[in-house]
């Protein structure tokens, strides 16, 4: 089991996790559940950052900043493993998070 650092850079939302308001996005429910499951079952912590609250974290990652400059907030959410972008524009599934945690998935580069 690897000890990879997994971070998710969330798009702007009304509250942390986006699980508020009358219309909750099923993708947000899925990723929140996946992150919780990974922590409970495997003891792996996934850090999540909100643009309006954790802007500094966005600025500290050159790849994330480059995506934001190129695509705006449409690039979000962005998943980063050990400082490298591995997924953009959609949330990772539980299976993807597991593979990132284990380091078994190579980053997809175009």
Backbone as CSV, one residue per row, in Angstrom:
resi,resn,N_x,N_y,N_z,CA_x,CA_y,CA_z,C_x,C_y,C_z
1,UNK,0.852,-1.191,0.000,0.000,0.000,0.000,0.882,1.231,0.000
2,UNK,0.643,2.131,-0.930,1.421,3.352,-1.000,0.935,4.354,0.033
3,UNK,1.679,5.402,0.201,1.219,6.460,1.098,1.133,7.752,0.309
4,UNK,0.398,7.679,-0.780,0.285,8.817,-1.678,-0.588,9.915,-1.077
5,UNK,-0.221,11.136,-1.378,-0.948,12.302,-0.920,-2.018,12.630,-1.964
6,UNK,-3.292,12.467,-1.599,-4.396,12.693,-2.539,-5.123,13.978,-2.146
7,UNK,-5.282,14.865,-3.137,-5.992,16.117,-2.904,-7.035,16.307,-3.997
8,UNK,-8.183,16.845,-3.607,-9.220,17.186,-4.583,-9.461,18.683,-4.484
9,UNK,-9.304,19.356,-5.620,-9.551,20.792,-5.704,-10.970,20.963,-6.247
10,UNK,-11.885,21.351,-5.358,-13.309,21.431,-5.702,-13.636,22.718,-6.456
11,UNK,-14.684,22.660,-7.281,-15.171,23.896,-7.913,-15.862,24.762,-6.860
12,UNK,-16.143,26.025,-7.173,-16.846,26.877,-6.208,-18.184,26.252,-5.810
13,UNK,-18.452,26.222,-4.501,-19.701,25.639,-3.988,-20.242,26.527,-2.883
14,UNK,-21.498,26.280,-2.530,-22.150,27.102,-1.509,-21.621,26.788,-0.112
15,UNK,-21.054,25.607,0.079,-20.535,25.229,1.387,-19.505,24.116,1.202
16,UNK,-18.657,23.859,2.205,-17.678,22.776,2.066,-18.361,21.449,1.757
17,UNK,-17.883,20.751,0.742,-18.478,19.476,0.349,-19.652,19.628,-0.592
18,UNK,-20.272,20.814,-0.628,-21.392,21.065,-1.535,-22.676,20.342,-1.164
19,UNK,-22.712,19.756,0.041,-23.901,18.991,0.432,-24.858,19.886,1.204
20,UNK,-25.338,20.896,0.519,-26.276,21.826,1.124,-27.205,22.337,0.027
21,UNK,-28.224,23.040,0.429,-29.138,23.600,-0.562,-30.156,22.574,-1.010
22,UNK,-31.134,23.017,-1.797,-32.238,22.144,-2.194,-31.856,21.081,-3.222
23,UNK,-30.891,21.384,-4.101,-30.540,20.433,-5.163,-29.102,19.964,-4.981
24,UNK,-28.938,18.807,-4.372,-27.604,18.273,-4.147,-27.182,17.452,-5.355
25,UNK,-26.012,17.768,-5.875,-25.459,17.069,-7.030,-25.081,15.645,-6.618
26,UNK,-25.615,14.627,-7.304,-25.289,13.233,-6.956,-23.787,12.949,-7.001
27,UNK,-23.064,13.627,-7.879,-21.607,13.426,-7.973,-20.927,13.857,-6.672
28,UNK,-21.447,14.915,-6.041,-20.883,15.382,-4.774,-21.161,14.377,-3.664
29,UNK,-22.354,13.802,-3.678,-22.680,12.761,-2.702,-21.759,11.570,-2.871
30,UNK,-21.563,11.159,-4.118,-20.710,10.008,-4.417,-19.275,10.231,-3.953
31,UNK,-18.718,11.401,-4.253,-17.317,11.638,-3.893,-17.173,11.786,-2.378
32,UNK,-18.143,12.401,-1.721,-18.082,12.530,-0.261,-18.110,11.151,0.388
33,UNK,-18.978,10.292,-0.144,-19.088,8.916,0.350,-17.790,8.145,0.096
34,UNK,-17.215,8.312,-1.092,-15.969,7.611,-1.459,-14.817,8.041,-0.560
35,UNK,-14.719,9.356,-0.290,-13.652,9.887,0.558,-13.791,9.346,1.979
36,UNK,-15.029,9.324,2.478,-15.307,8.812,3.821,-14.991,7.318,3.908
37,UNK,-15.400,6.584,2.881,-15.169,5.139,2.839,-13.671,4.816,2.824
38,UNK,-12.903,5.582,2.046,-11.460,5.375,1.954,-10.818,5.595,3.325
39,UNK,-11.286,6.615,4.038,-10.740,6.911,5.362,-11.119,5.807,6.349
40,UNK,-12.390,5.403,6.338,-12.863,4.394,7.291,-12.296,3.007,7.026
41,UNK,-12.241,2.602,5.758,-11.827,1.243,5.425,-10.322,1.087,5.294
42,UNK,-9.646,2.157,4.857,-8.212,2.034,4.580,-7.346,3.017,5.345
43,UNK,-7.991,3.900,6.111,-7.235,4.869,6.892,-6.520,5.898,6.035
44,UNK,-7.042,6.140,4.830,-6.408,7.081,3.904,-7.196,8.387,3.882
45,UNK,-6.489,9.456,4.143,-7.098,10.778,4.191,-6.992,11.452,2.826
46,UNK,-8.119,11.946,2.332,-8.118,12.719,1.090,-8.407,14.168,1.479
47,UNK,-7.534,15.069,1.088,-7.742,16.481,1.414,-8.556,17.123,0.293
48,UNK,-9.533,17.943,0.694,-10.347,18.655,-0.290,-10.224,20.149,-0.043
49,UNK,-10.127,20.886,-1.142,-9.958,22.334,-1.050,-11.026,23.045,-1.864
50,UNK,-11.580,24.085,-1.273,-12.568,24.932,-1.944,-11.890,26.209,-2.411
51,UNK,-12.132,26.593,-3.635,-11.503,27.775,-4.213,-11.697,29.015,-3.337
52,UNK,-12.934,29.250,-2.885,-13.192,30.478,-2.132,-12.645,30.440,-0.703
53,UNK,-12.365,29.242,-0.164,-11.853,29.159,1.203,-10.368,28.799,1.259
54,UNK,-9.896,28.025,0.288,-8.518,27.534,0.303,-7.762,27.987,-0.942
55,UNK,-8.031,29.206,-1.385,-7.417,29.721,-2.608,-5.911,29.568,-2.637
56,UNK,-5.279,29.708,-1.464,-3.824,29.601,-1.370,-3.341,28.230,-1.854
57,UNK,-4.094,27.172,-1.535,-3.723,25.816,-1.966,-3.746,25.713,-3.497
58,UNK,-4.698,26.380,-4.125,-4.783,26.390,-5.585,-3.540,27.079,-6.163
59,UNK,-3.177,28.227,-5.563,-2.021,28.984,-6.055,-0.711,28.235,-5.849
60,UNK,-0.665,27.378,-4.843,0.571,26.646,-4.533,0.833,25.501,-5.501
61,UNK,-0.176,25.100,-6.289,0.025,23.999,-7.226,0.048,24.554,-8.656
62,UNK,1.233,24.580,-9.291,1.356,25.159,-10.633,0.484,24.475,-11.678
63,UNK,0.307,23.150,-11.582,-0.525,22.436,-12.569,-1.989,22.853,-12.443
64,UNK,-2.466,22.983,-11.204,-3.854,23.401,-10.974,-4.049,24.828,-11.478
65,UNK,-3.099,25.703,-11.185,-3.201,27.093,-11.642,-3.196,27.187,-13.161
66,UNK,-2.363,26.369,-13.785,-2.288,26.352,-15.239,-3.625,25.923,-15.844
67,UNK,-4.255,24.902,-15.257,-5.574,24.446,-15.728,-6.625,25.533,-15.542
68,UNK,-6.581,26.210,-14.401,-7.552,27.285,-14.139,-7.393,28.430,-15.135
69,UNK,-6.147,28.763,-15.460,-5.909,29.840,-16.430,-6.398,29.430,-17.812
70,UNK,-6.203,28.163,-18.144,-6.558,27.664,-19.468,-8.065,27.443,-19.624
71,UNK,-8.696,26.837,-18.616,-10.102,26.417,-18.749,-11.048,27.093,-17.764
72,UNK,-10.515,27.890,-16.859,-11.356,28.483,-15.824,-11.851,27.409,-14.871
73,UNK,-12.952,27.698,-14.181,-13.451,26.742,-13.192,-14.027,25.482,-13.842
74,UNK,-14.154,25.455,-15.185,-14.595,24.232,-15.873,-13.600,23.086,-15.692
75,UNK,-12.351,23.417,-15.379,-11.327,22.387,-15.160,-11.585,21.643,-13.851
76,UNK,-12.315,22.290,-12.952,-12.568,21.711,-11.638,-13.735,20.736,-11.674
77,UNK,-13.786,19.725,-10.834,-12.787,19.399,-9.830,-11.524,18.800,-10.450
78,UNK,-10.410,19.011,-9.746,-9.126,18.459,-10.165,-8.630,17.554,-9.042
79,UNK,-8.225,16.333,-9.411,-7.652,15.411,-8.429,-6.143,15.390,-8.628
80,UNK,-5.428,15.557,-7.514,-3.972,15.632,-7.536,-3.407,14.552,-6.615
81,UNK,-2.439,13.794,-7.137,-1.758,12.785,-6.322,-0.273,13.131,-6.302
82,UNK,0.244,13.331,-5.100,1.655,13.714,-4.925,2.040,14.908,-5.792
83,UNK,1.134,15.903,-5.853,1.433,17.133,-6.571,1.159,17.103,-8.068
84,UNK,0.776,15.932,-8.609,0.531,15.801,-10.052,-0.969,15.603,-10.320
85,UNK,-1.461,16.311,-11.333,-2.870,16.183,-11.710,-3.099,14.813,-12.352
86,UNK,-4.071,14.059,-11.821,-4.395,12.748,-12.387,-5.797,12.718,-12.995
87,UNK,-6.641,13.677,-12.626,-8.001,13.714,-13.191,-8.504,15.144,-13.100
88,UNK,-9.235,15.557,-14.147,-9.803,16.911,-14.133,-11.200,16.907,-14.723
89,UNK,-12.021,17.854,-14.261,-13.361,18.031,-14.808,-14.403,17.042,-14.306
90,UNK,-13.988,16.106,-13.453,-14.925,15.138,-12.871,-14.318,14.591,-11.588
91,UNK,-15.187,14.132,-10.707,-14.697,13.553,-9.459,-14.249,12.117,-9.669
92,UNK,-13.248,11.675,-8.891,-12.806,10.277,-8.988,-13.812,9.355,-8.297
93,UNK,-13.888,8.132,-8.780,-14.727,7.120,-8.137,-13.960,6.537,-6.946
94,UNK,-14.640,5.739,-6.143,-13.976,5.070,-5.017,-12.832,4.198,-5.533
95,UNK,-13.084,3.479,-6.629,-12.062,2.591,-7.206,-10.839,3.396,-7.649
96,UNK,-11.104,4.562,-8.278,-9.984,5.411,-8.703,-9.198,5.907,-7.498
97,UNK,-9.900,6.326,-6.460,-9.220,6.794,-5.249,-8.349,5.686,-4.659
98,UNK,-8.869,4.460,-4.660,-8.092,3.317,-4.148,-6.831,3.116,-4.975
99,UNK,-6.965,3.192,-6.299,-5.804,2.975,-7.154,-4.788,4.107,-6.983
100,UNK,-5.261,5.353,-6.768,-4.337,6.457,-6.508,-3.599,6.205,-5.192
101,UNK,-4.349,5.748,-4.185,-3.772,5.526,-2.858,-2.691,4.446,-2.917
102,UNK,-2.923,3.448,-3.745,-1.979,2.338,-3.855,-0.857,2.643,-4.833
103,UNK,-1.020,3.728,-5.582,0.018,4.099,-6.534,0.065,3.177,-7.738
104,UNK,-1.040,2.442,-7.979,-1.039,1.482,-9.069,-1.464,2.108,-10.398
105,UNK,-1.935,3.345,-10.330,-2.415,3.981,-11.568,-1.421,5.036,-12.010
106,UNK,-0.972,4.925,-13.223,-0.083,5.943,-13.756,-0.908,7.148,-14.170
107,UNK,-0.354,8.320,-14.030,-1.087,9.513,-14.441,-1.272,9.500,-15.953
108,UNK,-2.430,9.953,-16.367,-2.738,9.984,-17.797,-2.251,11.301,-18.377
109,UNK,-1.289,11.240,-19.250,-0.784,12.442,-19.903,-1.138,12.384,-21.375
110,UNK,-1.458,13.542,-21.918,-1.781,13.554,-23.345,-0.544,13.867,-24.154
